[in-house]
Amino acid sequence: MSRMKDLSAALLVDVVESRSADRGALHTAVLAAVEATNVAVAGTHPLHPTVGDELQGVYPTLGAALAASYSLRLELAPRWDVRFGIGGGEVLIVDAARGIQDGSAWWNAREAIDWVKEHSQRKGHESARTAIRDGRPTATPSADALARLVDAHLARLRDGAVGTLRGMLKGLDNAAIAAAEGISESANSQRVLNNDLRPLLDAMEALGSLL
């Protein structure tokens, strides 16, 4: 068993209501979204499917794990919904050949995603999709609650606004996003204004910069 040199952020992902989904279409979409996310956000151990509809990845910072979660969520939206558990701590390599890991980062990530599954069933908290349990000295305690403010805003976006935000997160300009969405530049600008996408993007990028 080996120990990673630095403390890390482990990311657990699962698909909401996956058992009732078109399994073939879901699998294809997840693989494409994972590939796009791994290009957009570098992981210590890149995001990958494991058992069933669960995915795992390890990132050098909490911000990188959050950035990966936003990339994956927007790549899959609006058809597929996902939830995330992020754990800060130690990652132990149990079996490098088989990719088996353990450690406090994974225990915390499991606790976090279990919390999301349970808490999102509560009235008034249905939009919860992200939880953070960070045991590192560099932890930002407010990140957990702030991530769910982003969740709440994302949950209220219509399909078109999701597409526009996806382009903004990739750094595309208004013209490029409008072309990708098949709408006029003016219409895309209205999406940005009417859905408060700029402050939402600011919040996502700020969380994505956390240590």
C-alpha positions as CSV (number, residue, x, y, z in Angstrom):
1,M,0.0,0.0,0.0
2,S,1.4,3.4,-0.9
3,R,0.5,6.9,0.2
4,M,0.1,9.9,-2.1
5,K,2.6,12.6,-1.2
6,D,0.0,15.4,-0.9
7,L,-3.5,15.6,0.6
8,S,-6.0,15.5,-2.2
9,A,-9.7,16.0,-3.1
10,A,-11.6,12.8,-4.0
11,L,-14.7,13.2,-6.2
12,L,-17.5,10.7,-6.2
13,V,-20.3,11.0,-8.8
14,D,-23.5,9.2,-9.4
15,V,-26.4,9.6,-11.8
16,V,-29.8,10.6,-10.4
17,E,-32.6,8.1,-11.2
18,S,-30.3,6.1,-13.5
19,R,-32.2,2.9,-13.1
20,S,-35.2,4.3,-15.1
21,A,-32.9,5.8,-17.8
22,D,-32.2,4.6,-21.3
23,R,-29.1,2.7,-20.3
24,G,-27.4,2.7,-23.7
25,A,-27.9,6.5,-24.2
26,L,-26.8,7.2,-20.6
27,H,-23.6,5.2,-21.0
28,T,-22.7,7.0,-24.2
29,A,-23.4,10.4,-22.7
30,V,-21.4,9.7,-19.6
31,L,-18.4,8.6,-21.5
32,A,-18.5,11.7,-23.7
33,A,-19.0,13.9,-20.7
34,V,-16.1,12.3,-18.8
35,E,-13.8,12.7,-21.8
36,A,-14.7,16.4,-22.1
37,T,-14.2,16.9,-18.3
38,N,-10.8,15.3,-18.3
39,V,-9.7,17.6,-21.1
40,A,-11.0,20.6,-19.2
41,V,-9.8,19.8,-15.7
42,A,-6.6,17.9,-15.0
43,G,-6.9,15.3,-12.3
44,T,-4.2,13.5,-10.3
45,H,-6.3,10.4,-11.2
46,P,-8.6,11.4,-14.0
47,L,-12.4,11.0,-13.7
48,H,-13.5,7.5,-14.8
49,P,-16.5,5.1,-14.4
50,T,-16.3,2.5,-11.8
51,V,-19.2,0.3,-10.7
52,G,-22.7,0.8,-12.0
53,D,-23.3,4.5,-12.6
54,E,-20.7,5.8,-10.2
55,L,-17.6,7.7,-11.3
56,Q,-14.5,8.6,-9.4
57,G,-11.6,11.0,-9.7
58,V,-8.8,12.5,-7.6
59,Y,-7.8,16.2,-7.8
60,P,-4.9,18.2,-6.3
61,T,-7.3,20.8,-4.9
62,L,-10.9,21.2,-3.8
63,G,-11.3,23.8,-6.5
64,A,-10.2,21.4,-9.2
65,A,-12.7,18.8,-8.0
66,L,-15.5,21.4,-8.0
67,A,-14.5,22.6,-11.5
68,A,-14.6,19.0,-12.7
69,S,-18.1,18.6,-11.1
70,Y,-19.4,21.7,-13.0
71,S,-17.9,20.6,-16.3
72,L,-19.4,17.1,-16.0
73,R,-22.8,18.4,-14.8
74,L,-23.1,20.9,-17.7
75,E,-21.9,18.4,-20.3
76,L,-24.7,16.0,-19.2
77,A,-27.4,18.6,-18.6
78,P,-30.3,19.0,-19.3
79,R,-31.1,15.3,-20.0
80,W,-29.1,13.7,-17.2
81,D,-28.7,14.8,-13.6
82,V,-25.8,14.0,-11.3
83,R,-24.8,14.4,-7.7
84,F,-21.4,14.8,-6.2
85,G,-19.5,14.0,-3.0
86,I,-16.1,15.6,-2.5
87,G,-13.8,14.5,0.2
88,G,-10.6,16.2,1.3
89,G,-7.9,14.1,2.9
90,E,-5.4,11.3,2.3
91,V,-5.6,8.9,-0.6
92,L,-3.9,5.5,-0.2
93,I,-3.1,3.4,-3.3
94,V,-4.1,-0.1,-2.2
95,D,-3.5,-1.8,-5.6
96,A,-2.0,0.4,-8.3
97,A,-2.5,-2.3,-11.0
98,R,-6.2,-2.5,-10.4
99,G,-6.7,1.1,-9.5
100,I,-7.9,0.4,-6.0
101,Q,-7.7,3.3,-3.5
102,D,-8.6,4.0,0.1
103,G,-8.0,6.7,2.7
104,S,-9.7,9.5,4.5
105,A,-10.4,11.5,1.2
106,W,-12.6,8.6,0.0
107,W,-14.3,8.1,3.3
108,N,-15.2,11.8,3.4
109,A,-16.4,11.7,-0.2
110,R,-18.6,8.7,0.5
111,E,-20.1,10.5,3.6
112,A,-20.7,13.6,1.4
113,I,-22.5,11.9,-1.4
114,D,-24.6,9.9,1.0
115,W,-25.6,13.2,2.7
116,V,-26.6,14.6,-0.7
117,K,-28.8,11.6,-1.5
118,E,-30.6,11.9,1.9
119,H,-30.8,15.7,2.1
120,S,-32.1,16.3,-1.4
121,Q,-35.2,14.4,-0.4
122,R,-36.1,17.1,2.2
123,K,-38.6,19.8,1.4
124,G,-36.9,23.0,0.4
125,H,-33.5,21.2,-0.3
126,E,-34.4,19.3,-3.5
127,S,-31.8,21.2,-5.5
128,A,-28.9,19.9,-3.4
129,R,-26.4,18.0,-5.7
130,T,-23.1,18.7,-4.0
131,A,-21.6,18.2,-0.5
132,I,-18.0,18.6,0.7
133,R,-16.4,17.0,3.7
134,D,-12.9,18.3,3.8
135,G,-10.4,17.1,6.5
136,R,-7.4,18.9,5.2
137,P,-5.7,21.9,7.0
138,T,-6.4,24.0,4.0
139,A,-10.2,23.4,4.1
140,T,-12.6,26.2,3.4
141,P,-15.5,25.5,5.7
142,S,-17.9,27.8,3.8
143,A,-17.3,25.9,0.5
144,D,-19.9,23.3,1.4
145,A,-22.8,25.7,1.7
146,L,-21.6,27.9,-1.1
147,A,-21.5,25.0,-3.5
148,R,-25.2,24.4,-2.8
149,L,-26.1,28.0,-3.6
150,V,-24.6,27.2,-7.0
151,D,-26.7,24.0,-7.1
152,A,-29.8,26.0,-6.4
153,H,-29.1,28.5,-9.2
154,L,-28.3,25.7,-11.7
155,A,-31.5,23.8,-10.8
156,R,-33.6,26.8,-12.0
157,L,-32.0,27.2,-15.4
158,R,-34.0,26.3,-18.5
159,D,-32.4,24.1,-21.1
160,G,-31.2,27.0,-23.3
161,A,-29.6,28.8,-20.4
162,V,-27.7,25.6,-19.5
163,G,-26.2,25.6,-23.0
164,T,-25.2,29.2,-22.8
165,L,-23.6,28.7,-19.4
166,R,-21.8,25.6,-20.7
167,G,-20.2,27.8,-23.4
168,M,-19.3,30.5,-20.9
169,L,-17.6,28.0,-18.6
170,K,-15.5,26.9,-21.6
171,G,-14.4,30.6,-22.1
172,L,-16.3,31.0,-25.4
173,D,-17.4,34.5,-26.4
174,N,-21.0,35.6,-27.1
175,A,-20.7,35.0,-30.9
176,A,-19.3,31.5,-30.5
177,I,-21.9,30.5,-28.0
178,A,-24.8,31.9,-30.1
179,A,-23.5,29.9,-33.1
180,A,-23.3,26.7,-31.1
181,E,-26.8,27.2,-29.7
182,G,-28.2,28.1,-33.1
183,I,-29.6,31.5,-31.9
184,S,-28.7,35.2,-32.5
185,E,-26.1,36.9,-30.5
186,S,-28.8,39.2,-29.1
187,A,-30.8,36.3,-27.9
188,N,-27.8,34.7,-26.3
189,S,-27.1,38.0,-24.5
190,Q,-30.6,38.1,-23.2
191,R,-30.2,34.6,-21.8
192,V,-27.1,35.8,-19.9
193,L,-28.9,38.8,-18.5
194,N,-32.2,37.2,-17.8
195,N,-30.7,34.2,-15.9
196,D,-28.0,36.1,-14.1
197,L,-25.4,33.9,-15.6
198,R,-22.4,36.2,-15.1
199,P,-22.6,36.2,-11.2
200,L,-23.3,32.5,-11.4
201,L,-20.2,31.9,-13.5
202,D,-18.2,34.2,-11.1
203,A,-19.2,32.0,-8.2
204,M,-18.4,28.8,-10.0
205,E,-15.0,30.1,-11.0
206,A,-14.3,31.4,-7.5
207,L,-15.1,28.0,-6.0
208,G,-13.0,26.4,-8.7
209,S,-10.0,28.3,-7.5
210,L,-10.0,27.0,-3.9
211,L,-7.0,25.1,-2.6
